[in-house]
């Protein structure tokens, strides 16, 4: 593959309008970890072969077979749990929720930034293989990226 990890991080940073390359690197690594769960070993190996070693390493813990129970919420959960929480107005009780308002929309925007960067840096065959292995609701993010 022609791109190095730093180029992919910069692409993710720009696409996701993230504050730093370091933040883009974290988002990229966490997204790859989630991808490993839904791709299984075979799909993860194919993707890893097309990535720089630093990123390929994130796919190393893929299960033997794809996990059929991973849906959008579980897939994005790793990233949401790592994101800073923000306060916001709790519409259900009309007050300020100072505990946490997880930013699912922000997380999906960041995931799509990673997906878009990966698609840009992968050969079409690998990108298509990844898309085919994704559960439909996650494939929607891939296709929209």
Backbone torsions as a table, in degrees:
resi	resn	phi	psi	omega
1	UNK	NA	142.6	-175.4
2	UNK	-77.8	-29.7	-175.0
3	UNK	-86.7	149.6	172.7
4	UNK	-100.2	172.5	-177.2
5	UNK	-59.5	-40.7	-178.3
6	UNK	-60.4	-39.0	178.5
7	UNK	-65.2	-39.0	178.3
8	UNK	-67.3	-42.6	177.9
9	UNK	-59.6	-43.3	179.9
10	UNK	-64.2	-37.9	177.4
11	UNK	-63.7	-45.0	177.8
12	UNK	-62.1	-43.3	179.8
13	UNK	-58.9	-45.3	-179.5
14	UNK	-67.7	-47.4	-178.4
15	UNK	-63.3	-39.3	-177.0
16	UNK	-91.8	-0.2	-177.5
17	UNK	51.8	46.9	-178.5
18	UNK	-86.5	155.8	-173.7
19	UNK	-72.7	-22.9	-177.0
20	UNK	-154.2	161.3	174.9
21	UNK	-65.7	-33.8	178.7
22	UNK	-62.0	-42.9	177.3
23	UNK	-63.2	-41.6	177.4
24	UNK	-62.3	-37.4	178.8
25	UNK	-64.2	-43.2	178.9
26	UNK	-62.8	-46.7	-180.0
27	UNK	-61.3	-41.9	-179.4
28	UNK	-64.5	-46.9	-179.2
29	UNK	-63.2	-42.4	-179.2
30	UNK	-67.5	-37.2	177.6
31	UNK	-65.9	-41.5	177.4
32	UNK	-63.5	-37.1	176.9
33	UNK	-63.0	-41.4	176.8
34	UNK	-67.3	-39.3	177.4
35	UNK	-60.0	-39.7	179.8
36	UNK	-56.4	-38.9	-178.8
37	UNK	-64.9	-36.0	-177.1
38	UNK	-92.3	-15.8	180.0
39	UNK	-90.4	-28.4	-173.2
40	UNK	72.0	175.2	-174.5
41	UNK	-60.7	-44.3	-176.8
42	UNK	-63.0	-49.9	179.3
43	UNK	-66.4	-38.0	179.8
44	UNK	-65.8	-38.5	177.6
45	UNK	-63.5	-41.4	179.3
46	UNK	-63.0	-43.5	178.4
47	UNK	-67.7	-43.4	-179.2
48	UNK	-59.3	-37.3	-179.6
49	UNK	-63.5	-22.5	-178.1
50	UNK	-97.4	0.4	-176.0
51	UNK	-112.4	158.5	172.3
52	UNK	-61.8	150.9	-176.3
53	UNK	-52.7	-38.3	-179.8
54	UNK	-58.7	-38.8	-180.0
55	UNK	-84.9	-36.3	179.0
56	UNK	-59.0	-32.9	-179.6
57	UNK	-60.1	-29.2	-179.2
58	UNK	-68.5	-16.2	-178.9
59	UNK	-95.4	0.4	-173.5
60	UNK	-66.9	-19.3	-178.4
61	UNK	-101.2	24.3	179.1
62	UNK	-63.1	139.8	176.6
63	UNK	-70.0	162.5	-179.3
64	UNK	-54.6	-42.9	178.7
65	UNK	-124.2	153.3	176.9
66	UNK	-57.6	144.2	177.9
67	UNK	-81.8	112.1	-176.4
68	UNK	-72.9	-10.3	-176.7
69	UNK	-92.4	-2.0	-178.8
70	UNK	-80.3	122.1	176.3
71	UNK	-117.1	-171.7	-177.3
72	UNK	-55.5	-46.1	-175.3
73	UNK	-64.9	-42.5	178.8
74	UNK	-68.9	-41.4	-178.6
75	UNK	-61.4	-45.7	-178.0
76	UNK	-81.3	-14.9	-175.6
77	UNK	-57.1	-41.5	179.2
78	UNK	-57.2	-43.0	-178.7
79	UNK	-74.5	-42.5	180.0
80	UNK	-60.9	-41.3	-179.6
81	UNK	-65.0	-22.9	-178.6
82	UNK	-92.4	-20.3	-177.0
83	UNK	-71.0	150.6	173.3
84	UNK	-63.6	139.9	175.3
85	UNK	-84.9	154.7	-179.6
86	UNK	-130.1	152.3	175.2
87	UNK	-85.8	159.2	178.6
88	UNK	-164.3	170.9	179.5
89	UNK	-80.6	124.2	179.0
90	UNK	-81.7	109.2	-176.2
91	UNK	-69.0	-22.2	-176.6
92	UNK	-75.5	-33.2	180.0
93	UNK	-116.9	-0.6	174.4
94	UNK	74.8	16.2	-178.7
95	UNK	-121.7	-175.5	179.4
96	UNK	-88.6	122.0	179.1
97	UNK	-91.9	102.2	-177.7
98	UNK	-89.1	-6.6	-177.8
99	UNK	-76.0	-62.9	-179.4
100	UNK	-173.8	142.5	169.5
101	UNK	-131.5	95.8	-178.3
102	UNK	-61.8	137.8	-174.6
103	UNK	-98.0	73.9	179.6
104	UNK	-58.1	-39.2	179.4
105	UNK	-64.4	-41.0	177.1
106	UNK	-63.4	-40.9	179.6
107	UNK	-64.1	-44.3	-179.6
108	UNK	-67.3	-33.3	175.2
109	UNK	-63.4	-41.0	179.0
110	UNK	-68.0	-41.2	176.5
111	UNK	-60.5	-43.8	179.5
112	UNK	-65.3	-31.8	175.4
113	UNK	-63.4	-42.6	177.7
114	UNK	-66.3	-46.1	179.4
115	UNK	-57.8	-44.8	179.7
116	UNK	-62.2	-42.5	178.8
117	UNK	-65.2	-42.9	178.7
118	UNK	-61.8	-47.3	-179.5
119	UNK	-58.8	-38.0	-180.0
120	UNK	-66.7	-34.5	-174.2
121	UNK	-97.4	-6.2	178.9
122	UNK	-96.4	153.3	172.0
123	UNK	-70.6	153.9	-176.0
124	UNK	-56.7	-36.5	-179.6
125	UNK	-64.3	-43.6	178.6
126	UNK	-67.2	-42.4	178.9
127	UNK	-60.4	-40.7	179.2
128	UNK	-68.1	-38.4	179.2
129	UNK	-64.5	-41.1	177.3
130	UNK	-62.2	-48.4	-179.2
131	UNK	-58.0	-42.5	-178.4
132	UNK	-65.0	-28.0	-177.8
133	UNK	-85.4	-13.4	-176.0
134	UNK	-78.6	143.4	171.3
135	UNK	-59.6	149.3	-173.5
136	UNK	-50.7	-44.5	-176.0
137	UNK	-71.4	-25.4	175.0
138	UNK	-82.6	-34.6	175.6
139	UNK	-59.7	-33.8	177.7
140	UNK	-58.3	-41.6	177.0
141	UNK	-64.2	-43.5	179.9
142	UNK	-59.0	-48.3	-177.5
143	UNK	-66.5	-32.6	-178.5
144	UNK	-79.6	-12.8	-175.8
145	UNK	-76.7	NA	NA
